[in-house]
Amino acid sequence: MDIILIPGFWLDASSWDEGAPGLRQAGHRVQALTLPGMDSFPLGEGGLINDELPVENGEVPLPDWSLFEQEDLIDLDDDLRAAFRARAIPTPVQVTSDRQRLSDERRYDVPATVIACEFSGAQLREWMAQDHPALRELAKVRDVGYVDLPTGHWPQFTKPGELREPGG
């Protein structure tokens, strides 16, 4: 299986250094990405990621932990928080505040697997059935699998070994 690892805000491909080898050992072709602008989860045409994050000099530095939800921080102990903060790269403000522009409908044909960390796959499917705005784009993807990995928002730090195990 081809696996593309996307780090998200404040991180580059190296954030997957502990989890990627296990995936490769399990027989997968793995590519960890450092995206220009640090693209985030899939929102639909015109979607806005989060324009409420604190901005400094045209960038969004990793904010104080108090700005995150409890679900984000599960298993992210003080040592992991310090390591995360030490490697954090400010995100360009446009990524958080500019509207996404998408036009190619073929994106819905690309198979995807969601590593469900903060919320279970069942919860995500339930919210999609309720037409939750943040999940509308994902609901349009025709082939989506879910792997539950109960932890916080950054499994590459909190559960890197578990990323390679089927079912979590």
CORDASUL-V693734 format. One record per residue. RES is the residue in three letters. SS is DSSP state (@ for helix, = for strand, . for the rest). NEAR is the number of other ideal C-beta (glycine too) atoms within 12 Angstrom. Layout:
BEGIN
res->RES ss->SS near->NEAR
res->RES ss->SS near->NEAR
END
This chain:
BEGIN
res->MET ss->. near->18
res->ASP ss->= near->15
res->ILE ss->= near->27
res->ILE ss->= near->24
res->LEU ss->= near->36
res->ILE ss->= near->29
res->PRO ss->. near->34
res->GLY ss->. near->37
res->PHE ss->. near->34
res->TRP ss->. near->30
res->LEU ss->. near->33
res->ASP ss->. near->25
res->ALA ss->@ near->23
res->SER ss->@ near->21
res->SER ss->@ near->35
res->TRP ss->@ near->33
res->ASP ss->@ near->23
res->GLU ss->@ near->24
res->GLY ss->@ near->34
res->ALA ss->@ near->28
res->PRO ss->@ near->19
res->GLY ss->@ near->24
res->LEU ss->@ near->33
res->ARG ss->@ near->21
res->GLN ss->@ near->14
res->ALA ss->. near->19
res->GLY ss->. near->13
res->HIS ss->. near->22
res->ARG ss->= near->14
res->VAL ss->= near->26
res->GLN ss->= near->19
res->ALA ss->= near->29
res->LEU ss->= near->22
res->THR ss->. near->21
res->LEU ss->. near->23
res->PRO ss->. near->11
res->GLY ss->. near->25
res->MET ss->. near->30
res->ASP ss->. near->26
res->SER ss->. near->28
res->PHE ss->. near->28
res->PRO ss->. near->26
res->LEU ss->. near->28
res->GLY ss->. near->25
res->GLU ss->. near->17
res->GLY ss->. near->15
res->GLY ss->. near->26
res->LEU ss->. near->21
res->ILE ss->. near->30
res->ASN ss->. near->24
res->ASP ss->. near->16
res->GLU ss->. near->13
res->LEU ss->. near->26
res->PRO ss->. near->19
res->VAL ss->. near->20
res->GLU ss->= near->14
res->ASN ss->. near->10
res->GLY ss->. near->14
res->GLU ss->= near->24
res->VAL ss->= near->30
res->PRO ss->. near->22
res->LEU ss->. near->28
res->PRO ss->. near->24
res->ASP ss->. near->12
res->TRP ss->@ near->22
res->SER ss->@ near->11
res->LEU ss->@ near->16
res->PHE ss->. near->23
res->GLU ss->. near->14
res->GLN ss->@ near->14
res->GLU ss->@ near->19
res->ASP ss->@ near->26
res->LEU ss->@ near->25
res->ILE ss->. near->23
res->ASP ss->. near->26
res->LEU ss->. near->29
res->ASP ss->. near->17
res->ASP ss->@ near->12
res->ASP ss->@ near->13
res->LEU ss->@ near->27
res->ARG ss->@ near->24
res->ALA ss->@ near->15
res->ALA ss->@ near->22
res->PHE ss->@ near->32
res->ARG ss->@ near->22
res->ALA ss->@ near->15
res->ARG ss->@ near->23
res->ALA ss->. near->27
res->ILE ss->. near->26
res->PRO ss->. near->26
res->THR ss->= near->34
res->PRO ss->= near->26
res->VAL ss->@ near->24
res->GLN ss->@ near->20
res->VAL ss->@ near->32
res->THR ss->@ near->32
res->SER ss->@ near->21
res->ASP ss->. near->20
res->ARG ss->. near->16
res->GLN ss->. near->23
res->ARG ss->. near->12
res->LEU ss->. near->19
res->SER ss->. near->10
res->ASP ss->. near->10
res->GLU ss->@ near->14
res->ARG ss->@ near->11
res->ARG ss->@ near->21
res->TYR ss->@ near->20
res->ASP ss->@ near->13
res->VAL ss->. near->18
res->PRO ss->. near->16
res->ALA ss->= near->27
res->THR ss->= near->27
res->VAL ss->= near->30
res->ILE ss->= near->41
res->ALA ss->= near->29
res->CYS ss->. near->34
res->GLU ss->. near->28
res->PHE ss->. near->28
res->SER ss->. near->21
res->GLY ss->@ near->26
res->ALA ss->@ near->14
res->GLN ss->@ near->21
res->LEU ss->@ near->29
res->ARG ss->@ near->21
res->GLU ss->@ near->17
res->TRP ss->@ near->20
res->MET ss->@ near->24
res->ALA ss->@ near->13
res->GLN ss->. near->14
res->ASP ss->. near->14
res->HIS ss->. near->18
res->PRO ss->@ near->16
res->ALA ss->@ near->22
res->LEU ss->@ near->28
res->ARG ss->@ near->23
res->GLU ss->@ near->27
res->LEU ss->@ near->32
res->ALA ss->@ near->25
res->LYS ss->@ near->23
res->VAL ss->. near->26
res->ARG ss->. near->15
res->ASP ss->. near->15
res->VAL ss->= near->25
res->GLY ss->= near->21
res->TYR ss->= near->25
res->VAL ss->= near->28
res->ASP ss->= near->26
res->LEU ss->. near->33
res->PRO ss->. near->22
res->THR ss->. near->32
res->GLY ss->. near->28
res->HIS ss->. near->34
res->TRP ss->. near->41
res->PRO ss->@ near->39
res->GLN ss->@ near->41
res->PHE ss->@ near->39
res->THR ss->@ near->31
res->LYS ss->. near->28
res->PRO ss->. near->27
res->GLY ss->@ near->21
res->GLU ss->@ near->26
res->LEU ss->@ near->37
res->ARG ss->@ near->30
res->GLU ss->. near->19
res->PRO ss->. near->16
res->GLY ss->. near->16
res->GLY ss->. near->20
END
